[in-house]
């Protein structure tokens, strides 16, 4: 850890009155991993008396947990940080910290650019956030972007005190050993390390004890779980162990790498009813030539072979994906191959983006950039075609009876409940809020692009 107290620190933040609890405001950007890390920080700070603030202007501590996977996400962080810094300049005695991938990427540059910023730490700072916050509260400017020792990585076991819903995330892995040329994750989250399966199962049991029914296992490449740890179970074996925990109704996971999707995981879709009939399997491009430049280490044909095996094991599998258009060197023929994959793989939804240059990535050295207007036109074509397919998928459920787990009332209509199918279709239907948390049989009456309407049967 680097002590920057010599860089003309701002005046120490006033300690909260002992009669009132300390308040923390979290602003989380990006992926499920960041959501999970925020929950772990919340759990640890609760030990020191921090409660969630109702609004940022009531907080003694503001933590931004950031994402830098795309340039737009980083711009949002700068905007939010500007707002919170104004609170401080107006006299609010608050400690402001930036955590996560932007903090890891920019490090000291953030403290130099923002003199009233107190604390900057990367994802590996999460296990000792209490110590970092304590040092920042003492008036020192704190920077921690060191990666921790992988041999004994201190995964946080404390349960997020805010978890009170139907589903929860459980991390099984941190970091990534892949070297995709477009991706900044290895630089911001470090090398891959698998969490001991005993800790994973203990956390699942703890969450089930709080009423959680749906577990989502998260990691940068879950398919490689355990492979670096002698004697550890494989990812497929972990799925079977989680499914054996009493009270687990559904299991989801993200993110999966097509190269590492083994037949043992495919078999789990045949054997485990609790394993959801939905899989997010990022393809990034439908062109083998582009995939080679991306260093994804699979071909279009391999990806489709994996999809066919999965659908043989689980015929109703709903497949979603990530797509990058406008990658350097992408030709019209390359993009046409990606468009054709939409129908061949039958993606029900996708996250699609124009290629965005990120620092410390190998793609910066690639030639033949795609003009922005060409990339924009390709992205529009993909998204229009995807909306058509998404609508066809949801409307294909019309007049069918589907089983959902009721997650809660609609934000806009308290008498309308929201339930999610195993295939990840959200169905809204009239019902009593007392049904939240139960499984229900619903008839779908109308499909929309991303959701559906229905009526309760039982």
Secondary structure, 3 states (H helix, E strand, C coil): CEECCCCCCCCCCCCCCCCCCEEEEEEECCCHHHHHHHHHHHHHHHHCCEEECCCHHHCCEEEEEECCCCHHHHHHHHHHHHHHHHHHHCCCCCEEEEEEHHHHHHCHHHHHHCCCCCEEECHHHHHHHHHHHHHHHCCCCEEECCCCCHHHCCCCCCCCCCCCCCEEEEECEECCCCCCCCCCHHHHHCCCEECCHHHHHHHHHHHHHCCCCEEEEECCCHHHCCCCCCCCCCHHHHHHHHHCCCCCCEEEEECEEHHHCCHHHHHHHHHCCCECCEEEEECECCCHHHHHHHCCCCCHHHHHHHHHHHHHHCCCCEEEEEEEECCCCCCHHHHHHHHHHHHHHCEEEEEEEECCCCCCCHHHHCCCCCCHHHHHHHHHHHHHHHHHHHHHHHHCCCCCEEEEEEEEECCCCCCEEEEECCCCCEEEEECCHHHCCCEEEEEEEEECCCEEEEEECC
